[in-house]
Amino acid sequence: MRRRFLPLLAAALLVVPAIPGAAHADPSYPFRDPHLALQARIDDLVGRLTLDERISLLHQYQPAIPRLGINLFKAGTEALHGVAWSNDIDNGGAVVQADGTSFAQPVGLASTWDTALIERVGSAVGDEARGFNAKNPRVFGLNLWAPVVNLLRDPRWGRNEEGYSEDPLLTGAISTAYGDGLQGGDPDHLKSAPTLKHYLAYNNEAGRDVTSSNVPPRVLNEYDRAAFKPALEANAATGVMASYNLVNGRPATVDPDLATLERSWSDYPLFNVSDAYAPYNLTGSQKYFSTQAEANAAVIKAGLNAFTVDDANGTPTVTAIKAALDQGLLTVHDIDVAAGQALSIRFRLGEFDPDGGPYAKIGPSVINSDANKKLARETADKAIVLLKNQNNALPLKPGGKVAVVGPLADTLYSDWYGGKLPYQVTAVDGITEKAGSVVSSTGSDRIALRSVATGKYVASTDDAASVLADSPTAAAQFDADDWGQDVLTLKNVANGKYLGYNWGPFVTRDDQPSGWFVQQQFKLEPQADGTIAIRYAGYETGESWFGPNRYLTIDADGKLALGSPDAAGAAKFSKEVLRSGIDEAVAAAKTADTAVLVVGSQPFINGREAHDRTTQALGAGQAALVKAVKAANPHTIVVLQTSYPDTINWEQQNVPGIIWTTHAGAETGHAIADVLYGDYNPAGRLTQTWYASDSQLPADLLEYDIIKSQQTYLYSKQTPLYPFGYGLSYSSFKYGKPSVGRGQVTLTVTNTGKRDGDEVVQLYTHQRTSRDTTAVKQLRAFQRVHLKAGQTKTVSLALSPADLKRWDQTRSKWVVESSVYDILIGASSSDIRQRTSLSVRGETIPARDLGRTTRAETFDGYADGVKLVDESKATGTSVGSNAAGQWIVFKDAELRGTFTAQVASLKDTTIQVRLGSPTGRLVGTAPVTATGDVYKYAAVTAKLAKASGHQDVYLVFGDALRVSTFSIR
C-alpha cells in the first residue's frame, strides 16, 4: 500500500449507490474485503455513504452508520508515555484517566538515545491502547495523539516534558521508533494510529492561539519541518495535529502544508486533526474568518480531516460545513477526499476486516502486565543522566544509613499527559531496598495559619477549609512545599490532602496538585505589619474564570473565600512554623552516612501546557535545602527530578554527585536506586542544552529564528552548564581512529573501565565554508553501544554527502555545498574524542539572480521588527514591515535597472533600494500607493541608478507594508 493508493477519488466515488434504507451491512461489500487495495476499499465505502454521512465523518466523534454496520469511532487518545486519558462520550465528556503502565516522560524517553528500546516502549503502549479499547471503545479510541515532535528550542517552554530534543535528527529518530512501536509490525495493519503533535513551529504557551512564529525558510525547512518529516517518511505515523499558533501570520489550523508537503512525505493516506477548539479560534481569538462556514471550509481545504470541537456533538461542525457547501466555499469532491482520508486509518486498524485484523484479539490482560512493568523499569534506568561524579561519590555501597530528603523523596507525580499510576515506587522505597537503614524527610515546613482577627486557625473540615480551630491540631497543620517563585502547596497533616480552591469553597480534598487550572497553589505574602496575606495562585486566575479577586478572606461562616482583589482587603494571618523542614532534614543528614536529596519540579505547577516557565532556577526553598544538607553532610547526592533543564550552578560546583531523571512513572524509585547503587551503569544523555543562566537565552520566548538568535547547541557559542549530548558513566571509553567511506564512518570503541556499560557514540559535522551561516556543529548520527568491561566493538555510523544538505534560500531548494566537512565524534557535542574530515564536491551557490521574480521571504537577513506574514489566507508568505526604516537584504546580487515589487499597504509609503547597508548608497525609491487591504497587492516600480558588480541589495521600507515578490530587471 504505497503511493499508488493515495487519494484518487473522482468518479470512483459514485460507482456504487448509497442504500439509505439498508438495516445491516452486507458482508460482501468490497470495502470489507481485506484483500483489496486500501484505496479501492476507501473508494467503495465513500461511494456508499450519503453526503450527510460523509460530512459527519469530519468531526472528532465519527458517528455510527448502522445500515453499513459501522460503529462510532473516536479520534484521539492521549499516549505520550503510556495510555494517559480520554473523554467519556456517555458522561458529558468527562476525562477518564488510564491506569496502565506509565513510562518516563518523553524528554526522558529520548534521553535513552536508544531507538530499539523506544520502539519496544511504543509497542507496549500500543498493546495497552488495544487493551483499553477492548474494555471501553467509546472512551479509548485507537487513534493516539502522540508523539509530540515539537523541538525543545527553548527550555522555558511549558511543554518541555512532552518533547524529545532540541535536535531534529534525534527527535526524528525517537519519534520514528515510538511510532513504529505504536503501529506494530504488520505491513498492512495498524495496532494503533499515532498522530504527530503539533504542526508547526510551536514552542510557547502564553497567547499561543494569537502569537505568530516568525520562521524564515531556512529554519522552517532545516529545523521545524525536519522534526516531522522522518516519522512520516518512514510511515511511522498516520497524520499530524495542527498546532494552535500562527506560523508566519497564518493559523496553523489552515496551514496549506497539511494538504500538500506533509502528505508528500508519506506513502499512505494521512488523517490530520485539529487541536481542541482550534477551528473556533479562527473566528474567535484569531479573527481570521468572519463566519464558521468560511473557517470550516478553509480547514478542510487546508488538509485537516477531523474537527476537535464540541466534545461528542458534531452538529455545529456539520451545520457549518453544509453552509460552506451551500455558499460554494466547498465542493462535494472536497468532502469526498476529506472523508476518505478520515476513514483511511480505520481500514488500516482492521475495523472493517471480517476478523478485525491481526491485533483484534489483544485484550485488557496486557494492561500493566509484568512484562510492561519490567520494561518501564528498564526504560527509567536507561533514561537517567549522571551529571556529576566527583571523586567517585557514586555508586554508593549497599548498607549503611541513608537520609533521603526533599519534596520528591517519598512521592511520585504524574503530569497532564500521564496516566494514573497503578502503584508507586518512590526514591525512599527504592533506596530502602539497598540501604541498611533509611530516615526520610520532605524538608517541608509544617505551619499553622492563624487569623489575626479571630485568633482561630485554618483547619480541614468535611465540607470546606474553615477558620474555626482553637488550636493547631493536626487538622490545622499544613506541610508547605516550595515549588519556586514563592508558590507553595499546602498539604493537610490530618488527612494528607492538598488545600485547593475547587471553584469555591476551599477544600482539603486533592491527592496531588492536578487539573487544568491547578487550584492548589498559594503564595503567603508578608505584609508591613508582620502579618501575611494569602494569595491564591492557581492557574488561569483571569476575571473570565474566577473574577477579579485573588486574595483570601473569611466569610460570615468562618470559611475561607476568594474575596479581595488585593492584599489590603485580604484577611490577615500569622504564620506559625511548627517544624522547620530544613532543620528536620539537616538533623536526618547529620545522622546518616549519605544524604540523598530528591528535589525538582511539580509537573502541574512549574511548567506545563498553557503555562511557560519564566526562569530555569530551582525553587528557592529547595535550593536552600540543598545547601543546608550539604553543609551538614559532605557526602550528599542530589537527585534532580524535573521535566526540563534547571540552572543548578551551585549544586554543580559544590555537590559531589548529581543525577537527573524525569518523572519516570511507577518505577522511578527503583531506577533511582539502581543507578545510585551501581546496579545499573548510567548512560542517559541530555537531549537539550542546559544553560548556565536565563541570560543565555533570548529575552523573548517568541524568538523562533534559531540562526539569527544563535539558539540551541547548533548555533549557540556560549558555554552552557551542560552541553547537548552530555552524560557521564561509571566506566570510561576510548575511541579509535575513524575511517570514512562507502556512506559510513567506522571506528572502534573500547570500555576501559571495570564495569560493563553503555556508551552513546555521537557523530557531528561542521561545514568549514559556506555562502551562509551554518551550524557550529550538527548531529548526523548516533549509536548506543553496550560494552563489557575491557571489550572493544566496531561502530559504524551512517554518513553520506546527501546527509549534509541544507536549504538554499536563494533558490528555494536543498543543496549540498562544495566544502570540507569536519567529522567530529565523541561523547557529547562538547566532548569530541576523534576528528577527521570529508571533502565534498557539491554545488557552489551562484550569485543572486534578482532579475527573476524573487520571493521577498527568501531574504538573507532582516531588521528586528520585520515579520513574515500571510500573503493570502490560503497560501503564500510575504514580508511585513510595521515601521519606517525596517529592511531586508539580498546578498551577492547583480543590479540591472528597474525595481518592480508586488506590495500591499494601508497607507502611502515608499520602498528604497540601497546598496551595502540599510543606510548605504540610495539607487532608487519606489512610491507605494495604499491598496486599502493587506491582501490586495499592486505593482510598484523604480528606475535604479547604475551600479557595477555584485552588491548586497537592501530594501528599506518607509512605513507599514507587505511585499510578496520583486525583481530587478
PyMOL commands that set and color helices and strands:
alter all, ss='L'
color gray80, all
select helices_A, chain A and resi 3-5+11-14+30-32+38-48+51-56+66-68+89-91+106-111+115-135+160-162+168-183+217-233+252-254+256-259+261-264+278-281+292-302+315-326+332-348+364-366+370-383+390-392+427-432+474-476+543-546+567-569+581-590+620-632+649-654+668-676+694-696+712-715+801-804+856-858
alter helices_A, ss='H'
color red, helices_A
select strands_A, chain A and resi 61-62+73-78+85-88+94-97+143-145+193-194+196-199+212-213+240-242+246-247+250-251+385-389+401-405+437-441+445-451+457-460+465-469+478-482+488-492+498-500+507-510+522-526+532-536+551-554+560-564+573-579+594-600+636-641+657-661+733-735+739-741+744-751+757-767+778-787+792-798+806-808+813-815+819-826+832-840+854-855+861-862+867-870+877-881+887-894+898-904+909-915+921-928+938-943+950-957+961-968
alter strands_A, ss='S'
color yellow, strands_A
deselect
rebuild
show_as cartoon
